[in-house]
Amino acid sequence: MKRLAAFLLTMTLAAAQAQTAANPDTKLSPAEQSIANANKLIEKNAQNYEAYNALALALSRRARETSGVKFYSMAEDALKKSFEIKPDNFDGERTHVWLLLGKHEFAAAREEAQKLNKKMPDDVMMYGFLTDANVELGNYAEAEKAAQWMLDLRPGNLPGITRAAYLRELLGDVDGALDLMNMAYQSTPPSEVEDAAWIITQMAHLNLSVGRTAEAERELKQALSLFPGYHYALANLAKVRIQQKRFDEAVDLLRHRYSAAPHAENLYDLADALLRAGRKVEAAEAFAEFEQKSLLETAMADNSNHELVFYYADYAHQAGKALEVAEREIARRHDVFTLDSYAWALHVNGRDQDARKQIESALAVGIRSAKLFRHAGEIALAAGDRTAAEKYLRQSAELNALDSDHVGLTLAQIDQPSTERGQQ
């Protein structure tokens, strides 16, 4: 019984102790502090199942702080210990749902959350997990109901506010989403620096999505000041630099992010930035490595299939492979981003009418996205609907996001004869 506790204690604290020894001014992150506290409780009483639940929860938080999937495995080990001591304890089961969400096992998370919701219908966070799972699966009406239950049960609770904000974004109300995120930020305790950095980064993402680059840059610098090296903030600051045409700086930021979180999707972003910077040889090498890494995980729940679809469609020009991957992912989930990647795969395979149905289903949710509007415009243009194409492409251009160069080219193509378009 004590072996697991000792192992987890060693693994989670050794790095922090080494870091503190090297730099005495370094402070533990909120998740690291929670890990240390949980391990102290386990040292005092190895039969304290609640301490193992606390450890699992803290490790899950550390996974978000670092984007380190290893912490999910460590959290699972802690939960196994909790269930050995007290089978079917509710707090452990609830944390297990969070782990399923973290590992992108959304259907399983939804099923478990529904069971636990029936067992404990007044648990606020269970409605939060139902919101998360349904959003990722594309069940937006069910997600809205669950989020509303969160706010009805406990008005003003932070998890409910942030989930409501994300739903506002998906439904096209960016300013409403920003208001809610700002409300959440104002209510975040000063000690929760990662939570605050996450919220500020989400606000920056929202501002960037509608072309407010200066606001986004200011917020991202604030997030990185609160939580240095934060992978979410680095990714979004790179998007700001790309919009500013400062491509080499974007590359540096994305290298830093990939070094900290070496996931396939992060390598895809780096490869794309290298290409934008004109560093074609480096980009080709990064894309080749991305493809290898992505294929290793393509059948797993936590995958980079969206990026793999766009790699095959837009860079490798292997339309058949793009559709194969897209079909695999659409069998799992129907969120707007999966619908978009599926639509694009259908489009590059010449199935534009089928593609229109998928992209219009995504846009019907209400989302305002330059990338989705651009895809909708190009698909409509290929299908022969010039009026719809112009509408979608102008909506994309008005958002002034990262695809503005592509939008300009495609808008120009609308006024060209179809035979001339086909030659480009």
N, C-alpha and C positions, 0 to 999 in steps of 0.2 A: 504493500500500500504506500509505503513511504518513498518507493523508488521513483514513481511518477512525479510526486511533489518535489523531490530533490532535483530531478532532471529539469523540470520546468523552471524551478527557481534558478538553477545554474544558467540555463539557456537565456532566460529573460533578463537576469541581472548582470551577467558577466559583461555584456557589451556596454551597459550603462556605467558599470563600475570602471571599466577601462577608459571610457570616454571622460568620466569625471576625473580620473587620475591624470589624464593627459591635459585636461582643462578644468581646473577646480571651479570656474565660474559657470560651467555647463550645468543646466538644470534638467531634471527628468521631465519628459513630456507628461501631459495629463494621463495618458494611457499607461506610460511606464510607472508613474506614481501609483496608479490603481493596481497594476501587476505586482508591484513591490508590497503593497498593503495586503493584497490577497495572499501572497506567499507567506507573509508573516503570520497570518491567521492559520494557514495550513501547517506551518512549523509548530504552532502552539497546540493544534488539534487536527491530526490527520484524518479524523472522522467527521470533520465539519463540511458537510456537502454544500452548504451555502457559500463557503469560502471558495470551493471549486467552481461554483456557478459564477461568483464574482471574478475569479481568474479567467474563466472562459469569456466573459463579457469584456474584460479589460484587454484580453488578447485580440478580440474582434475589433475593438477600438484601435488597437495598435496596427492592425491590418489596414485600416483606413488611413491612419496617419502616414504610413510608409508605403502603402500599396504592396505590402509583402504578404503573399498568399501563404507563406509558411506559418504565419500566425493563426490562420484558420485551422490548420492541422493540429497545432498545439492546443487551440481552444477545444477542438473535438476530443483530444486526449483528456483534457480537464473535465469535460462533460461526462465522458465515460466513467471517470472516477466518481463524479457526483451521483450518477445513476447506480453505480455499484453500492454506494452507501445508502441511498434512498431512491429506489426505483420510481419512475413516473412523477418525480417532483416537478411542479408546475414551472417554477423559475428556470429550471434546467431545460424543460421542454420549450419554453419561450425563447431562451437563448439559442437553442438548436435551430429554431426557425430563422433567426438572424443569421446564423452560420450558413444555412441553405441559401438565403438571399445573397450573402457575400460571395458564395461560390457559384452564383447565377443558376441555381437549380430552382427556377421560379415556379414551375408547376408543382414540384414537391413542397416548396415553401407555402404555396397557397393552400394545398391540401391539408398540411399540418396546421396552418393557422386557422383554417375553418374548424377543424376538430377542437382545437384549444379554445376558440372563440365560443363554441357551444358549452364547453366545460366552465369557462370563466367569462361570461358576456360583458362584464364591467371592466375588463382589463383594457386600458387605453392603448397600450403599445401593440396589442394584438391587432387592433384596427389599423395601426400604422403599418404593420407587416402585411396585412391584407391589401392596403393601399399600394405598397411597394410591389408586391407580387402581381397584382392586377395591372398596374401601370406597365410593367415589363412584358406582360403577356398581351397587352393591347386591349384589356377589358376596362376601358376608361369610365364607363358608367358605374361599374362596381367599385372602381377605385375612388370615384367621387363620393359614393355613399359611405365607404369606409372612412374616408378623411373627414366627412361631416360628422360621423359618429364620434371621432376623436375629439372634435371641437365642441360637440354637444355635451359629451361626458365630462370634459375638463376644459372649459373655455380658456383660450389664451395659452394652452400648453405648447411649448417650443416644437416638439416633434410634429404636432398637428399643423402648426403654422408653416413650417418648412415644406411639409408635404402638400399643403394647400397651395403654396407658392409654385411648386413644380407643376401641379395640375393647371394652375393659371397660365403658366408658360405654354404648356402643351395645347391649351385651348385658345391660345393666341393673345392673351391679355398680359403682355410683358410688363406694362406699368403696374398692373395689379400685383403681379408676381414680385416686382421690386419693392412695392410697399410692404408686402408681407415679409419679405426677407429682411428689410430694414427693421421691421417690428421685432423679428426674431433676434436680430443682432443687438438691438437695444436691451433685450431681456437676457442676453447671455452673460453669465457670471464672468468677471475678469480673469479668473483662474483657468477657465476653459478656453485656452488660447487656440487649440486646434479647431474646436467648434466655431469660434469666432472667425478664424482664417477661412474655414470652409464656407461659412455664410457669405463673407465678403467676396470670396472667389466666385460664388454663385451670382452675386450681384454684378460682378464684373462681366461674367459670361452673359448675363441678360443685357447689360448695356452694350456689349460688343455685338450681340446678335441683331441689334437695331442701329448699329453704326456709331454709337457713342464711344468712340475710341479713347478720348481723353479721360472720360470718367472711368472707363475700364482700366486704363493704365494706372491711374491714381489708386484705385481700389486694390489692384494686384500688388502694387508696391507696399500698400498697407498690410495686405495678407502675408507677404513674405517677411515683413518686419515683425509681425506677430509670431510667425512660425517659419523660420528660415529654411530654405530649400524645399518648401512644401510642393509636392509633385503636381497637385491640381493647379496651383497658382503658376508654376513654371510653364505648364502646358498652355494656359490661357494668355500669359504674357507673351509667349511665342506667337500666338495668333495675332496679338496686337502688333508685334514687330513685323509679321508678314503683311498685315494691312498697311503698315507704314513703309513697306518695301525695304525694310531693314533685315534682309534675309539671312545674312551671316550671323546676326545677333540671335535670330530665331533658331538657327542651327545650334548655336552654343547653348541656348536654354534647353533645347530638346535633347542635346547630348547629356546635359546635367540630369535631366529628368530620366532619360533612359538608363543612365548609370545607376541612379537610385532605384528605379523600378524597371528592370529589363524585361518588360512584357512585349509581345509581338506587336500589339496595336501602337505602343509607344515608338517602336522602331519604324513602323509605317509612317507615322507623323514626321519622324526625323528624315526618312528617305524623301518624303515629299518636299520638306523644307530644303534639303540639299539640291533637289532638282530645281526648285524655284530660285535658288542661289546660283544656278548655273554650274554646279559642281557635279557634272553628269556621271563621271566615273565613280565617285563616292556614292552617288545616289543609286546607281546600278548595283553596286555591291551591297548597299543597305537593303534595297528591295529584294535582292536574291536571298539574303539572310532572313528577311521578314517572311518570305514565302515558305522557306524551310521550317521556321518556327511556327508559323500559323498552321501549316498542314499537320503538324504534330498534335495540335489541339483542336482541329476543326470538328471532330466528332464529340468533343467534350462540351459540357454545359458552359464552362467559362472559356470562351473562345474569342477569336478575332475575326469571325466570319464576315462581319460587315466590311471591315477593311480588306479582307481577302477578295471579296466580290469586286470592290472598286479597283483593287490591284489588277485583277485579271481583265476587268472591263476597260480600264482607262490607261494602264501602263503596259501590261503584258500583251494586251489585245488577243486574249484567249476567251472568246465569248462563251464557248461551251462550258469551260471550267467555271466561269463566273456564274452561269445559271445553275450548275450543279451545286455549288456552294450555297447559293441563294435559296434553292429549293430545300436544302437540308435545314437551313435556319428557319424558313417560313413554316416548316412542319412543327417547329418548337414554339413559336411566338408570333404575334401579329401587331406588335407595337409600330408606331409610325416610322421608325428608323429601319426596321426590318422590312416593312412594306416598301420603303424608298429603295433599299438596296435590291429587293426582288424586282421592283419595277425597272430599275436601271439594267439589271441583268437581262430581263425580257427585251428591253429596248435594243441593247447591243446585239441581241440575237434576231432582230428584225420583227419581233412580235409586239408591235407598237400599240395595237388595240388592247391587248392583254395588259400591256404596261400602263396604259392610261387608266384602266380600272384600278390598278394597285396604287398608283401615285395619287389618284383622286380620292381613294379611300383614306390614304394618309392625310391629305390636306383637309378632308372633310372634318377631321377632329378639330381643326382650327389653328394648328401650329403655323407660325410665321417663321420660315427658315429660308434664307437665301439659296442654300443648296437644294432644298426640296422644290422651291419655286423654279430654279434653273432646270432641274431635271424634268419637272412638269412641262416647262416651256419647250425644251428640246424634244420631248416625247410627242407633245401636241404638234409641233412643227413637222416631225417625221411622219405623223399620222395624217398630215394635210390640213390641220385646223390652224390656220395662220392667226385668226382672231384670238383664240385661246392661248396660242404660243406667245403672242405679243403681250397679252395681259399678264401671264405668269412671269415672263422674262423682265417686264418692267417692275413687277412686284419684287423680284429678286434684286434688281438694280437699286431700287429705292431703299432697300435695307443696307446697302453700302457695305456688304460683308466681304468675305474672302474670295468669293467667286465673281467679283465685279469684272475682272478681265474677260472671263469666259462669257459673261452675260453680254458685254459689249460686242464681242465677236458674233454671238448668235443673233442679237437684235439686228445687226447689220445684214446677216444672212437672210432675214425675213424678206427683205426687199429685193433679193436676188432671184433670178429664175431658178426653178427647181433643178435643172440640169447643172447649173453653175454651183448650187449648193452641194450637189452630189459629188462634185470633183474635189471638194475641200476635205 
